[in-house]
Amino acid sequence: MAEAASSENKVSVEHRGGVAIVTIDNPPVNALSFSVRKPLHDTLVRLRDDAATAAIVLTCAGRTFIAGADITEFGKPMQDPDLRALIALLEAIEKPTVAAIHGTALGGGLELALGCHFRVADKAAKLGLPEVKLGLLPGAGGTVRLPALVGPLKALDMITSGAPIAATEALEAGLVDTLATDGLVADAAAFAAVKAAEGGPFVAVRSRRDKIAAADREQLEARIKAVIAKAKGLRAPVACTEAVRNAVLLPFDEALAAERALFVELVTSDQSRAQRHLFFAEREAAKVAGVDKSVKPRPIHRVGIIGAGTMGGGIAMAFANGGIAVTLVEAAHEALQRGLERIEKNYAISVSRGSLSDAAKAARMALLSGTTDYAALADCDLIIEAVFEDMAVKKEVLASIDKVAKPGTIIATNTSYLDVNALAASVSRPQDFAGMHFFSPANIMKLLEIVRGKDTAPDVLVTLLSLARSIGKVPVVVGVCHGFVGNRMLTARGADVEALLLEGASPADVDKAFTDFGWPMGPFQMWDLAGLDISWRNRKALGKTALIADWLCEQGRFGQKTGRGFYLYADGRTAQPDPELAIHIANEAKRLGIAPRVISAEEIIERTLYPLINEGSRILEEGIAARESDVDLVWVNGYGFPLGKGGPMFWARQKGLSGIVDRLNHWHQQTGKDVFKPSEWLKATTAEQTVR
Ligand code: 3H9
């Protein structure tokens, strides 16, 4: 017999003999919104007091178990009952309670399941506490109950990485009691009936102290130290370690109270606000203007890649890592061989570091086949050219692809700067053509700019978006312009950097201001690493110059690879200041009549980051990016903009756009540039912020 327990039907109960099956139905991911918590609370009270109910099974409708608290409720007053109260109620029920888990039990969802006496999982289920990725920690007892069930070391790994574990691993770790074999709910109901028949008392997770008592505290402290060393200025991972340590050292209720205090600190922090913004930004990015939800992706079973160099090889690895077959094409056998060997070597390094098994390496290599014959591309569903960044070369390659690709195959160019519409003209099917701008190393970097040409078909965009997500990339659809979103803004960021040197900052001053801000490295470190010759070649092609960088290149100083660039690299890696460069810069400044002065870190940030934000605003005004959050995703995932600051546009809004406009005005005046003209987007947005 089934009955609805709430007016909205988000929680319903079915009685199977003495077992009450409580089903939560709150699509799409059964988040624990108030509209679920309230009826669930009332239902549990009723079943607790119902003499005919001998056991309770908690399960979910739809594609997944509860994916967590409702993130959209954070930052607003929490309506009672809160999740902690709900779990306390559940945990105190003296009848056996069983969570029946399918899909993903995440965050508050897993915490609710930890409030049950038992957990039964579907074999394909995943369980985890991903709060750290939102700049949070599990705030409903997860940091205290998980260590009790799986031991503090395992719990620390799960909580500080945020990565879910598979059901089999959860079984081994003691997180679930059994895996379903005949059907999840039926098995969970049978399990609950057996437990009820066996009789209590049933031990709540809070009372299981054996794994806590047995914890190796020295090892725990060592792991905590390692997590803190890798926290990169983020507070959440550190707070997670504090909470797990509390779970070991403090009595249960004290540890719970300490967890709560940490959660409140984090949920109101700028870092967590930024990370929550990025969570929703990733989901928003999947929505493309003019593309209806009903548009279906084309199936992609095999990807062809032209060019087995660093970029092509990296892209091939990205697909093989995602389980997709790849045909790699090179012009000559030797180049193909070199490319395949480089891939094999990269995988071998992962094996030697322990991050990849031999079997997984073999499986990935087996997905890669190499050839020098374009005809082998005939069965590919997507073909990406990743050859030299030159319009004529790319056009020739694309025309050759066009001749062999079957109808419906998507043809893509991996270009960083070139005009995608001009490239589309070299194929006979521009509707099947798009840009796919990967970032190097393409097997590691998460960002993918999907460049929408004027004729790109909606289903091509949908296909590339879902394909990218399936291989773990963060895709963002962008429009056609020189450098798209990321590289165009990067150019703006670097425009004043040489001027800063001439005015008195050293490369190390600039780089330090960047790393203090939270960037992984500064512009000079980045250029030295990438090779100064690359931007030199680009400048020459565009008829542009850079006073200092050109001088370095003219002397064959291309950065780390030649041992000298903006820095000296005596050992090939460690950057040392170069006195000769300092003299050269001072001489150039003198020649230009620039008097040296002390440049503050604040000025360095204002003269690099503010122009970048300004360029972002122009990109929005022109519709090259659809929304601010898309720009933020590009910068966080492709260029190392600090995660805890949420991306340049988010950071700019927090900082106050009108202040940024004032400072851009100021620097334009100070450095003798034309009067600063804010974009229409900046004007409108600052006006809107002022009114608010
Ligand atoms: C927490 O639990 C705190 C507690 O410890 C303490 C509390 C006191 N809330 O990702 P998808 C939306 S913190 C609200 O595309 P998938 C999402 O925005 C939480 N909304 O699906 C999207 O909306 P739209 C800890 C949520 O199948 C739609 O659902 N939990 C939430 O690719 C579909 O999402 C997490 O961090 C949420 N919790 O992946 C888990 N989750 O369609 C977060 C999703 O309008 N969620 N939405 O764009 C996920 O990791 C993935 O959504 C999941 C499904 C793997 C579940």
Residues whose N, C-alpha, C, O or C-beta is under 5 A from the ligand:
A	BS01	3H9	P28 V29 A31 A67 G68 A69 D70 I71 T72 L83 T104 L106 G107 G108 P130 E131 L137 P138 G139 A140 R283
